[in-house]
Amino acid sequence: MKRVLLLAVFCSLFAVRSYSAGADTITVMVYNLLFYGQNTSFCNQQNNDVNFKDGYLRTILSRTRPDIFAVNEMGRNPENATRILENVMNHGGGDRFAHATYTNTTNSSIVNMLFYDQEKFGLYKEAVIGNELRDINLYTLYYRSAGLEQGQDTIFLSCIVAHLKAGSTANDQQRRLLEVQSAMSYIDQQEIRGNLLFMGDFNMNSSFEQAYGLITYHPNEDIRFYDPIDKPGLWYNNPEMAPYHTQSPRTGSHSCFVGGGLDDRYDQILATAHVMEGTLGVKYLEDSYKTLGQDGKRFNQSLMDPPNHSEPEAVIYALYNMSDHLPVLLDLVFFPDFASHISMDMPVQTGDVLLTNPTRDQLEFSLHMEPGRYDFELFNLGGERVFSRQETLGQQGRSFSYDVSHLPAGIYVFSIARGNQFAFSKKLVLIR
């Protein structure tokens, strides 16, 4: 009976409502900016002028309007993040968009960055997964849901942004595998779960590469990522994959831009099952994944020739001149009322419970119920029991305090059961 009741709790926890008027659609975009603000011997102010790039990027973002914007190949100077913020994201005034913390632990000439709409999101935490070549960055955002300041729940989304080693040799593939192993080991060991995206320039020619397999077939299903458009196979130079290619918009040769026409699917956004299925307040919007400017008619051809009518002419022109990659986008539906359908406050049968909520390191509560033996348990949102105690309650009631500092921050279900019957069940928020 207790197992059946517990199943009912989690059915309520994971029951994602149909899209309602209160649902908020969020656009996520990732884009390799091709040495933005970074001069090299082959990319410089003459053939990759950052002043022009700002205008091109404004045109592109005016079209896509991303709420979360991840970039690769931003020049190593932190002032480049400020420049994008002021000249592009917040162009014309205001401070709606913010950027994450600049990092460059590997002393690379190009870095990652994340920009986000701070009216909708706050930056909860950041981490750097160090590698020999470039940082892999982990950004966890929280959704600014209504009532957040009054202690109501929020929704978390973690974005792993990576620019993996380029090249197709066995050594290059091995380097990418090591980079991915570092990222996956980190999120596994740190118990980062739930709504996760893995995005960036993967530089992989196919889904058969070991590094890609580790991301999409990881032994731990909780951190296994899925391709929203489900297009495994050989991506490079394969006409069947033409609608999904992201590099390169140019044919011929260019001292800065890669040429050869569109024939690679390097840039991707992958998502965990929670995001794909919408079990934790965020759901991938079906058929929203796209490569901007890609009409499927570009195999080994230019983005502009033959004429491309998939976007306005000004956008196609901006994409052609901005970078040798195309941006990738998808939409996520956030449910602002998610808290209301995970709140499972089951009625107290007798007596009363006083629970400290939210809490940090100690699970503290007092009971005034019928005497007897009670089971106290915590379950994570995957339904896994992560804490269990059995205690005896006397006539006068009792207060309890347990150390839960070993558990990661997040939302749990705290249950009190007597025998096979639930006496109390409530959502518990652990903060750090």
N, C-alpha and C positions, 0 to 999 in steps of 0.2 A: 504493500500500500504506500509506504514511504517513497519507493522508487517512482510510482505512478504520480504522486503529488509533486515530486521534484521535477519530473518531466513536464508537468503542467506549468510549473514556474518558468522553465526555460522555453517552452513554446510561447509563453507570453513575452519573454525577454526578446526572442528572436522574430517575433511576428512583425515584419516590416509592412507598414500600411501602404496601400496604393497611393500613387502620387496625389497630393492634395494641394489646395491653394497655398498652404503654408510651406510647401517644399521649396528649397532654394537650389537652383542649378548653378554649379560652380564649374568654370572652365579651367583646365590645367593644360599648360603648354610647355614644351621643352624645345630648345633651339640652340644649335651650335652657331656662335656668332662670328666665327672665322677671325681670330686674332683682333678682337675688338679692343682698340686702344693699345695694341702691342705691335711695335715696329720690329720687323725682322729684315734679313737681307733680301727676302723675296716678297714680303708683304709690308708695305710702308705707306706713308701719307700720300704718295702719288697714285698707287693702285688700290689702296684700301683705306681711303680717307675717312677718319672717324666722324668728321663733320657731316659728310654725306650719309654715313651709316646711321647716324641719329635720325635723319629724316626718313630713310628707308624703314627703320625699325618703328618709328611713329606710325607710318602708313600701315604696316603689318599689324601692329597692336591695335590700331583703331578699328581694324577689320575683325580681329579675333577677340579682343577684350578679355584677356585671361585674368582670372582672379589669383591664380598661382602660376608664376612664370619662372621656370628653371633654365639656366643657361650654362653652356660649356664654352670654352675658349674666350673667356673674358681676360683681358690683359692683367698681368700680375699686380699692377698698382691698385690699391684699394680705392683710389680716387675714381677709377673706372666705374665702380658700383655707384658711387655718388653721382657721376655724370649720367649714367643710364636713368637713375632715379629722377634727377632734376630735368634732364633734357628730353626724356622720353616718357617715363611712367607718370610723372607728375607735371608734365609739360603744360604750361599755361597757368601754373599756380596750384596751390593746395598741397596737401600732404597725405592723400589717401593711401598711397603705396609706400611700403617700407622694404628694406632689404635685410637679409640675414647678416651674420658676422662674417667678415672677410677672413679666410684662412688660406695658408699656403705653407704647410709644414714640410713639403718636399722641395721648396724653392723652385717651383716650376715657373715657366714663362707664361703659362695660361692656367686659369683656375675656374672653378664652378661658382655659381651664385644663385640665390633664390630671392625673388621678389614676390610680395604678397599684398593683397588688399587688406589693410589693417582695420578697415571698418567691418570686415567679415571675419578676420583671423587675427590671432595673437601667436607669437612665437613662444612655444612652451619650453623647448630645449633644443640644443644643437650638439652634434658630436662629429668628430673627424676620425675617419677610418684611414689610418696612414698606410701609404704604399710607397714604393721606391719612385714611381714616376709622377703621380698626381694624387692629391687628396680625393677620397670619396667622402661626400658630405651627407650627413643624416640630419634632417630638419623635421621636428615634430611641431605641428601647428594645432591650435585648438580653435574651434568654431565659436564665434561670439554670439551664442544663442541668447534669446530673450530670457531675462531673469538670472543670467549668469552671476551678476553682482549680488543677487539675493541668495546665492548658494545653490542654485539649481545646476543641473548637470550640463556638460558640454560634450562635444564630439571631437576626438583626436584623429589626426591624419599625419602619418609619418612619410616623408619623401626622401628616398635615397637617390642622390644625384651623382652620377659617375661618368667620367670620360675615360674609357678603357684604352689600353695600348692599341695603337694602329698597326697594320701590317698583316700579311697572310702566311708568313712562314711558321714552321713548327714552334720556333722560339717565341714568336709573337703570340701565338695561341696559348702557349704555356704561361706567358706573363699575364695574359688576360685571366687565365684560370686562377693564378695566384691572387690577383686582385679581387676576383669574385669570391674566392675562398675567404679572404680577409673580411669582406663585407658580410657574407652569410654567417661566418663564425661569430662576428661581432653581434649581429642582431639575435642570433640564437643564444649566445652566452648572456647577453644583457636582457634576455627575455622580452624583446620588443615584438609585440604581437598586435593583431587587430587590423586596422585600416592602414595598409602600407602600399606605397607605390615605389617601383624601382625604375628609374628613367635616366635617359642620357644618350650619349653617343657610344654605342657598344662596340663599333668597329668590327662586327662579326659578319662573315659571309653566309652563314647558314645557322639553322637551329641545331645542327648536328655537333656543333662545337661543344667541348666539354664544359666550358664556362657557362654557356647558355643552359645546358642541361642541369647544371648545379642550381641555377636560379629557378628553373621551371619544373624540375623533378627532385627537389631537395628532399632528403629522407624525412625531415620534420615537416609535416603537412601544414603546420601553423605558419610557416614562413616560406611556403611554396608560392611562386608567382605565376600568373597566367597572362597569356597574350589576349587582350580583349577581342581581337579580330581573328584569333586562332588560325594563323597562317605559318605553320612550321614548314621547313623544307630548305631548299637551296634558294637563297635570295639573290645572290650575286649573278648578274648577267643572265637572268632567267626571265624571259618575256612573260611567263605566267604570273610573275610577281610585280609586273610593271605598275599596277595601281598603288603599290605600297613602297616603292623606292623613294629614298630621301636624299640621295647624293648621286650625281651632281647636276645642277641646273644648266651647266654650260657644256658645249661641245668645243672641240679644238683645244688649243693650249693657251694658258695664261700663267704669268709668273707667280701669281698669288693664289688664284682659284684653281681647284682641281677641275679638269675637263673630262671629256669622254661621254657626257650625257648621263641621264638618270639610269642607274643600274645597280644601286646598293640600297639595302634597308638597314643602315647603321643606327638610325635614331628611333628609339622606341619608348613606350610607356607600358610597363607591366604592373599588374595589380594582384593582391592576395584574394583568396576566396571570399573573405568577408566583404571586400569592396565589390567583387563581381556579383555576390548574392545579396548584398545589402543587409547583412545581419547585425551590423553595429552602427546603424544610423547614416551610413554613406553607401550609395549604390551607383555603380557604373551605369550610365544612361545608354541603353542599347543603340548601336549603330552611330554613336557620336564620335568614335575614333576616326581621325582623318589625318592625312598629310596635306598641308595647305598648298594649293597650287597643283596638286597631282590629279590629273584627269584620266590616268591610265593609258594615255596615248604618247608617252614620252620615252619609251624604251630606247636607250642609247641616243636620245635626242635632247635638244635644248628645251628649256621650259617655255620659251617664247616662239619657237619655230618648229612645227606649224603653230599658227595662232592658238592661244590658250584662253578659253572662255570660262574656265572653272571659277575664276575670281575676276573682280574688276581689273581693267588694264593696269591701273596704277599699282595695284597690289602685286600683280605678276611681275611688273617692272621692278618693284622694290625687292621682291624675293630673288630675282635674277641677280641683282646688284649687291644685295646685302651679304650673302654668304654662299659657300658651295654646299650647303645643306639646306633642306627644307624643314620647317617646324612641324612638330607632331602635336596633336591636341586630342583631348577627350573631355567629356562632360561627366561630372559626378552630381548626383542628387543628394543633398543634405536634408535630413528631416529635423527641422528645429524643435519639433515636439517629441523627439526621440526619448527624452527623459520621461515623458508621461507614459510611454508604453514599455519602459523597463522598470517602472517604479513598483511593482509587485508588493504592495503593502498588504499582506494577508491579515485578516482580523485576528486579534489576540483572543484566544478562547476564554481564558480566565486571568485575572490579575493584570499586570502591567509590565512593560519593558521600557527602560530608559537607555538609549544608545547614543554614544558620542559619534556624531556623523556630520561632516567628514572627519577623518582622523588621520594621524600621521604614523607613529610607530607602535601605538598601543591600541588594541581592540578593547574598549571599555564599555561596560553596560551593567545595569542592575536589573534584577528580576524580582517580581512579586507575583508568583504564580503558585499553583497548587504544589505541595511538597512532592518530591519524587526525583528520579534520575532523568537528566536531560542531555541531549546531544547538541553541541554547538559546532556549526560548520560554516566554512567560507568556500564559495565556488566562484571561479572566474567566469568570464562571459563565454568561454568555450565549454562550460559545463563540467570542468574538472575541479574536483575537491582539492583545495590547497591548504586547508586548515581543519583540524578536527579535535574536539575535546569532549569528554563526558564528565559531568559533575552532578552532585546531589544537592538539591535545594530543600532547605528546611522550612519551618512554619513562618519564620520572620523574613524570608527573602534573603537576597545576597547580592553583593557587588563582585564583578569579575574584571580582571585586566590581564590581557595576554599580549606578548610581544609578537608583532607582525611586521617588524622592520625589514625582514628578509623578503617580503613580497613587493613586487613592483607596483608603482602607482597605477591607479586605474579604478574601474568599477567592478564591484563584486556583489554577490548575493550572500547575505548573512542569514542563516536559518537556525531556528531553535526547534528541536523536535523532541517529543516524548513518546518513546516507543515508535510506532509506525505512523504517528500523526504529527503534522506540523503544528506547532503552537504559535510560531511567528516567523515571518520571512520579510526581509527588507533589503533594498539596494543599499550598499555601503560604498562610499568613495574614499579611497586611500590617496593621500597627497604626499608629496615629498618636498 
